Amino acid sequence: MKIEVWSDFVCPFCYIGKRRLELALSEFKQKDNVKVEYKSYQLDPGSEAKPNQTIHEYLAERKGISVDYAKQMNESVSKQAATVGLTYNFDTMQHTNTFDAHRVAKYAETKALGKELTEKLLHAYFTDSALISEHATLTRLAVETGLDEEEVSDLLATDRYASRVRADEELARQIGVQGVPFFVFNEKYAVSGAQPKEVFVEVLEKVWEEENKQPTLTSLDPKGNKTSYCTDEGCEVNE
């Protein structure tokens, strides 16, 4: 089974949804036959690389609400994150542009380290309040994941892997993704949002059963019609 996950590194529900999917997979008997692939998606492609607002101020401006109400919303999200073992530090979080982070993640995929770097980037942003647009930060996280420091530095100095990021975003538009996280199972079944673990468990079981059930045939022979046929014991002739 293949699961494609469209997400962004500054999306709080993407991290929560990721963890809930992982918890569901831990209970799934066929988890060793599941491949999870992360796809690039930018919630705010126009974000500045260096933030000039707190995350509360940014949310208030985007949604047209007061800063105090934005803080209340973020506190509610923090509580949801805590239920799956995640720590969100909204007061020090640095909202930023994620394009370069997605480029490095695409490079990590070519080294079979995409999932590992995705986790590091999410943790760095939400828990450590790291500026994940900063090239030094991206390089450090990549090296900690097991990538080559010189190769990552060279990548960040160019536009390499930009086309792969854009391709993911274009595919998202084609299939109608309007928000993240967005999960696609076997290129046929879609789940939108950070659904409860139980929903993911149900979807995993349903998709696995439907995709692996033995094919059956429905007979279209007219009732009472006699026919001629052969078996391993001989042939039956009906006229």
DAURZI-V255905 format. One record per residue. N is the residue number from 1. PSI is psi in degrees with one decimal (none if undefined). Layout:
N_PSI ; N_PSI
This chain:
1_136.9 ; 2_132.4 ; 3_120.1 ; 4_132.3 ; 5_112.6 ; 6_127.0 ; 7_167.3 ; 8_149.4 ; 9_-12.4 ; 10_15.7 ; 11_111.2 ; 12_-34.9 ; 13_-17.5 ; 14_-41.2 ; 15_-42.1 ; 16_-44.9 ; 17_-38.7 ; 18_-46.5 ; 19_-38.6 ; 20_-39.0 ; 21_-42.6 ; 22_-39.4 ; 23_-39.6 ; 24_-42.9 ; 25_-32.2 ; 26_-21.5 ; 27_-5.1 ; 28_122.0 ; 29_-27.5 ; 30_23.7 ; 31_-28.0 ; 32_-12.1 ; 33_18.8 ; 34_131.6 ; 35_124.3 ; 36_129.5 ; 37_126.8 ; 38_134.3 ; 39_148.3 ; 40_141.4 ; 41_130.5 ; 42_118.8 ; 43_-35.4 ; 44_81.2 ; 45_-21.4 ; 46_4.9 ; 47_144.4 ; 48_149.9 ; 49_-35.5 ; 50_115.1 ; 51_141.1 ; 52_13.8 ; 53_157.1 ; 54_164.3 ; 55_-31.1 ; 56_-43.1 ; 57_-39.8 ; 58_-46.7 ; 59_-41.2 ; 60_-42.6 ; 61_-42.1 ; 62_-38.0 ; 63_-6.5 ; 64_40.1 ; 65_172.6 ; 66_157.7 ; 67_-38.8 ; 68_-41.0 ; 69_-36.0 ; 70_-39.9 ; 71_-40.6 ; 72_-41.3 ; 73_-44.3 ; 74_-34.9 ; 75_-39.0 ; 76_-40.8 ; 77_-39.1 ; 78_-39.9 ; 79_-39.5 ; 80_-42.2 ; 81_-38.2 ; 82_-28.0 ; 83_-18.7 ; 84_22.0 ; 85_17.3 ; 86_146.7 ; 87_120.1 ; 88_126.4 ; 89_76.8 ; 90_-30.9 ; 91_-26.9 ; 92_2.5 ; 93_142.1 ; 94_91.9 ; 95_136.3 ; 96_177.4 ; 97_137.1 ; 98_8.4 ; 99_-46.6 ; 100_-35.1 ; 101_-40.6 ; 102_-37.0 ; 103_-44.5 ; 104_-37.2 ; 105_-36.9 ; 106_-38.7 ; 107_-42.3 ; 108_-34.5 ; 109_-36.5 ; 110_-15.7 ; 111_14.3 ; 112_32.8 ; 113_18.0 ; 114_-44.8 ; 115_-38.3 ; 116_-42.4 ; 117_-36.4 ; 118_-45.6 ; 119_-42.5 ; 120_-40.2 ; 121_-42.7 ; 122_-44.7 ; 123_-40.4 ; 124_-40.9 ; 125_-52.5 ; 126_-32.6 ; 127_-44.1 ; 128_-7.3 ; 129_35.5 ; 130_152.0 ; 131_97.0 ; 132_9.5 ; 133_-16.3 ; 134_128.5 ; 135_-35.3 ; 136_-38.9 ; 137_-46.4 ; 138_-41.3 ; 139_-44.1 ; 140_-47.1 ; 141_-38.6 ; 142_-42.9 ; 143_-40.7 ; 144_-28.0 ; 145_-22.0 ; 146_8.7 ; 147_159.5 ; 148_128.1 ; 149_-44.4 ; 150_-40.6 ; 151_-40.2 ; 152_-42.5 ; 153_-42.6 ; 154_-41.2 ; 155_-46.5 ; 156_-20.1 ; 157_-4.6 ; 158_-165.9 ; 159_23.5 ; 160_142.8 ; 161_1.8 ; 162_-39.3 ; 163_-31.9 ; 164_-38.0 ; 165_-47.1 ; 166_-36.1 ; 167_-40.8 ; 168_-42.4 ; 169_-37.6 ; 170_-41.0 ; 171_-38.0 ; 172_-42.8 ; 173_-40.3 ; 174_-36.4 ; 175_2.3 ; 176_24.3 ; 177_124.4 ; 178_-5.1 ; 179_162.9 ; 180_155.0 ; 181_152.2 ; 182_123.3 ; 183_131.6 ; 184_123.9 ; 185_121.3 ; 186_32.3 ; 187_22.2 ; 188_-33.2 ; 189_132.2 ; 190_142.6 ; 191_125.7 ; 192_135.4 ; 193_171.0 ; 194_74.2 ; 195_156.5 ; 196_154.7 ; 197_-40.3 ; 198_-33.6 ; 199_-43.6 ; 200_-39.7 ; 201_-45.9 ; 202_-42.9 ; 203_-43.8 ; 204_-46.6 ; 205_-43.7 ; 206_-46.9 ; 207_-43.0 ; 208_-44.9 ; 209_-45.4 ; 210_-35.0 ; 211_-14.5 ; 212_5.8 ; 213_150.2 ; 214_136.2 ; 215_141.0 ; 216_156.5 ; 217_145.2 ; 218_123.1 ; 219_135.5 ; 220_12.3 ; 221_134.9 ; 222_137.7 ; 223_136.0 ; 224_-0.9 ; 225_128.3 ; 226_141.7 ; 227_168.7 ; 228_139.6 ; 229_166.6 ; 230_146.9 ; 231_-175.2 ; 232_-5.1 ; 233_-2.3 ; 234_-172.0 ; 235_145.1 ; 236_122.9 ; 237_120.4 ; 238_129.3 ; 239_none
